[in-house]
Amino acid sequence: MKTPITKLILIFFGLTAVLSKPGQARAAGSELPVDYAMSLYAEGNLLYQREKYEEAIGCYRQILSLPYEAWEVYYNLGNAYYKTGAYSQAILAYERAGRIKPGQADIQQNLALCRTKITDERETLPSFFLQAFWQRIVRIMPPNAWAGSLLGFTAVLLLCVICYSLTHRYNLRRTTFYGTCISSTAVFIALMACISARKARFKPEAIIMVPQTEIKARPEAAAETRYLLHEGNKVEILDEIAPYCKIKMSDGNQGWVPAADLERI
């Protein structure tokens, strides 16, 4: 006969198993788009190998028009755009791939190579070393993976607390006490990493898509032009007053640019 505590543990682990695998719940109703996307992906890769880059781009873009998203598609799309000399489009594709698969070395290498092709060379503001270290940790996994880790560590924490409360043996209470401390720390780190990863995934950033755009002092066509910015540069969107967006550049300077000159990542 199951006690209420045993039932609670079984229910919690059951919910953990379901919540930590969100992709499986969607797969059953999306087999046709996935199969079709895989067929297009194979066709696009074959066209790329044959150096038919424009046709390969068409296949990859058709995949992205489906209810299907994978970093490999954006990555290969970026490669195809790079081969055609469309560097701003390539940077956009690599940036989108990097948001799905943060920390992937091939994406970052190709993105760095692509950025050497753009006109502007703006210095990036240095970040505090602890902030940079934390960002490296966050980029280890995407938000969904951090969420799954959070659920797992929470399950371990709950189990340690329950065992600590029910047992009277000294050695076991000491072990579960240390386990509670460690798992509590792991839960906190996973929670903060999950929040940071989600913010990075949906950070309002964009790529300049026109050959050259004017950065205005105010959201008006007649306003003073502060800077000229060329295609391929990544900017952060701070505000929007149609038809202008207020942006912040990598060197910290701010200004207003026509929204039509940008494409959000």
C-alpha positions, 0 to 999 in steps of 0.5 A: 500500500502506497503512503501519501509521501510515496504517492507524492514522489511518484506524481512529482517524478511523473510530471518531471518526466513529462515536462522535461521532454516537451518535444515528444508531445509535439512529434506525434502531430507533426510527422508529415512536416518533419518528414517533408523537412528532412526530405528538403534538407537532404535535397538542399545539402545535395544541391549545396555539394553540387555548388548550386547555392541559390537552389540550396537556399530555396530548399532551406528557406522552404524548410523554415517556412514549415512548423519546423526549426533546427539549428542545422538548417540555419547553419547550412543556410548561412553557409549557402549565403556565404558562398553567394556573397550575401554576407548580411544574410549569412550573418543573420542565419548564423545568429539564428542558429546560434540562438538555438544551439548556443556555444556551437563551435562551428557556428561561432567560427563561421560567424567570426569569418563572416564578420571579417567581410563587413565594412564597419569595424566597431569595438565591442564594449569590454564586459566584466570577467565574471559576467563573461564567465557566466555567459560561457556557462549559460551558452553550454545548453539551450533554455529547454535543456536548462529547464530540464536540468532545473526539473531534475535538480528539483526532483533530487532536492525534494527527494533529499528533503523527504529522506532527511525528514523521515530518517532517524539514522545519523549517517543517512541524515548527514548524507541527505543534509549535504545532498540538500545543500548541494542540490539547492545550489544546483537548483539555484544555478540552473534556475538563473541559467535558465532565465539568462538563457531564455533572455539571450534566446529572445533578446531584441537584436537585429542585423542591418540588411541594407548596404548603408543606413543613417543613424539619426539623433531622433526618429525623424527623417530631417534629424541630424545623422550621427553615424553611418552603419553598413550591412551585416552589423548586429544591433540591439533594439531598445525602442521603436517609434514607427517607422524608426527603431532606437538601436544600440551598437556594439561600441555603446553608441545609440541612435534611430534607424529606419525599421525597414533597414533591419531584420530581427534575429 
